[in-house]
Amino acid sequence: MNTPFVAILLLPVFACMISTNPGADAGFSLAASTRGVPHKQASKTGPERVPEIKRGLKLSLELDRQSYALGDTPVMRISLKNIGKESISLYEDMGWGEASSLVLIVTDNSGKGLPNTIIQDARDRPPYSSEDFTKIKPGHAFTFKRALFLEREGITSPGSYVVTVFFHSPVTSEFAPEKLNVWTTEDGELHSESITFTVK
């Protein structure tokens, strides 16, 4: 399946994907935030935000540290865990952008958005085959790591900042393979907890 990628600027990117689901392979994909248009949930981000659960699926976010220097590249650990009673299948090639699976929002500690320096959007389009999905059994998780590029996200000075990740499926129910119990666009959006970190 071909997945065109649209970008204003291409820069070297680190994005390691791993999974606790034995059926998923590790690999690498391009990672960058997409905030050309403010995300519909961006104004609600903040330290008080907690992850929500839908259909037994929970999105969580961790950073490798709580404090960084301006030249550092934080690493995010993103996890989608099935805490329900039925297996759920997720579209495995999770790109960044409103047209794909993940949206990254970074604000200052007051909730004000930052002027990012790059706009990218992975566009995932049908048809989809069963091989494009990974099945998460109850109690298992699909976990991957992505880099958080500070300058690209508008962080150019010391301070306290907040990062939140949003997940939605680019696959509508019309094009979801049958018998996989796919998480589709119609299932809505999940958000992680909001993580506060410091840049010195």
C-alpha positions in Angstrom: 0.0 0.0 0.0 1.4 3.4 -0.9 1.1 6.2 1.7 2.0 9.6 0.2 3.7 12.0 2.6 3.3 15.7 2.3 5.8 18.0 4.0 6.9 21.6 3.9 10.3 20.7 5.3 12.1 17.4 5.7 14.6 17.0 8.5 16.3 13.9 9.9 13.9 12.2 12.3 14.2 9.5 15.0 11.2 7.4 15.5 11.5 3.9 16.8 8.4 1.7 17.0 8.2 -1.3 19.3 5.2 -3.3 20.4 4.4 -5.6 23.3 2.1 -7.4 20.9 4.2 -10.4 19.6 2.6 -10.1 16.2 3.9 -6.7 15.5 7.3 -6.0 14.0 9.7 -3.2 15.1 10.5 -0.6 12.5 11.1 3.1 11.8 8.8 5.8 10.5 8.8 9.6 10.1 7.7 11.5 13.1 6.8 15.2 13.4 4.0 17.3 14.9 1.2 18.7 12.8 -0.3 22.0 14.0 -1.0 24.0 10.8 -4.5 24.4 12.2 -4.9 24.4 16.0 -6.2 21.1 17.1 -9.8 21.1 18.3 -8.6 19.9 21.8 -5.5 22.1 22.0 -7.1 24.7 24.2 -8.0 22.1 26.8 -4.5 20.7 27.3 -2.8 21.3 30.6 -1.2 19.6 33.5 -4.6 18.6 34.8 -5.6 16.6 31.7 -5.8 12.8 32.3 -6.1 10.1 29.7 -9.6 8.9 28.7 -10.7 5.4 27.8 -13.0 4.4 25.0 -13.9 0.8 23.9 -11.4 -0.5 26.4 -8.5 1.4 24.7 -6.3 3.8 26.7 -3.6 6.1 25.4 -0.7 7.0 27.6 2.4 9.1 27.2 5.8 9.2 29.1 9.0 11.2 28.6 12.4 9.8 29.2 13.2 12.7 31.6 11.5 15.6 33.3 14.2 18.2 32.5 16.2 19.0 29.4 18.7 21.5 27.9 17.7 23.4 24.8 20.0 21.2 22.7 18.5 17.9 23.9 16.0 15.8 22.0 13.4 14.3 24.5 12.0 10.8 23.7 8.3 10.1 24.1 7.0 6.7 24.9 3.5 6.4 23.5 1.3 3.4 24.4 -2.1 2.2 23.4 -3.3 -0.4 25.9 -6.3 -2.7 25.6 -7.8 -2.8 29.1 -11.1 -4.2 27.7 -12.3 -7.8 27.3 -12.1 -8.1 23.5 -9.1 -7.8 21.1 -8.9 -4.6 19.2 -7.1 -4.1 15.9 -5.2 -0.8 15.2 -3.9 0.5 11.9 -0.2 -0.1 12.4 1.5 2.6 10.3 0.8 5.5 12.7 1.9 8.8 11.2 1.6 12.3 12.5 -1.2 14.6 11.3 -4.9 15.2 11.2 -5.1 12.9 8.1 -3.2 10.1 9.9 -3.2 8.7 13.4 -1.4 11.0 15.9 -1.5 14.7 16.7 1.1 16.3 19.0 0.3 19.4 21.0 3.0 21.4 22.9 2.1 24.5 24.9 3.7 26.7 27.5 2.7 26.1 31.1 -0.2 28.5 30.8 -1.7 26.5 27.9 -0.7 29.0 25.2 0.2 27.3 21.9 3.7 27.7 20.4 4.7 28.6 16.8 6.1 25.4 15.4 8.5 25.5 12.5 7.3 22.6 10.4 3.9 21.3 9.2 3.7 17.7 8.1 0.8 15.3 7.5 0.9 11.6 6.6 -2.1 10.7 4.4 -3.4 7.2 4.8 -5.9 6.1 2.2 -7.8 2.9 1.3 -7.8 0.2 0.4 -6.5 -1.5 3.5 -5.6 -5.1 4.0 -5.6 -7.2 7.2 -1.8 -7.0 7.1 -2.0 -3.2 7.8 -3.4 -3.8 11.3 -2.0 -5.1 14.5 -4.2 -7.0 17.0 -4.0 -6.0 20.6 -5.3 -8.7 23.0 -6.8 -7.7 26.3 -4.1 -6.7 28.7 -1.6 -6.1 25.9 -0.4 -2.8 24.4 1.0 -1.3 21.2 4.0 0.8 22.3 6.4 3.0 20.3 8.9 5.8 20.8 9.0 9.1 19.0 11.4 12.0 19.2 10.2 15.4 20.5 12.2 18.1 18.6 12.2 21.2 20.8 13.0 23.9 18.3 10.6 22.4 15.8 7.8 22.6 18.4 8.5 26.3 19.0 10.6 25.8 22.2 13.5 28.2 21.8 13.9 29.4 25.4 14.1 28.0 28.9 10.8 27.4 30.7 8.1 25.0 31.6 6.2 23.3 28.8 3.3 20.8 28.4 3.0 18.0 25.8 -0.1 16.0 25.0 -0.7 13.3 22.3 -4.0 12.7 20.6 -4.9 9.5 18.7 -7.5 8.8 16.1 -7.8 6.3 13.3 -7.6 7.3 9.7 -9.6 4.2 8.7 -13.3 4.6 8.4 -15.7 1.7 9.1 -16.5 1.6 5.4 -13.0 0.5 4.6 -12.1 -1.5 7.7 -11.4 -5.2 7.0 -14.1 -7.4 8.4 -13.7 -9.6 11.5 -10.8 -7.7 12.9 -12.7 -5.4 15.3 -10.8 -2.4 14.0 -10.7 0.9 15.9 -12.1 3.2 13.2 -12.5 7.0 12.7 -16.1 6.7 14.0 -14.7 5.5 17.4 -13.5 9.1 18.0 -10.4 10.4 19.6 -8.3 9.5 22.6 -5.9 11.9 24.4 -3.0 11.1 26.7 -2.3 12.7 30.0 -0.6 16.0 29.7 3.1 15.8 30.7 4.9 18.9 32.1 8.6 19.2 31.5 11.3 21.8 32.0 13.8 23.2 29.6 16.9 24.9 31.1 
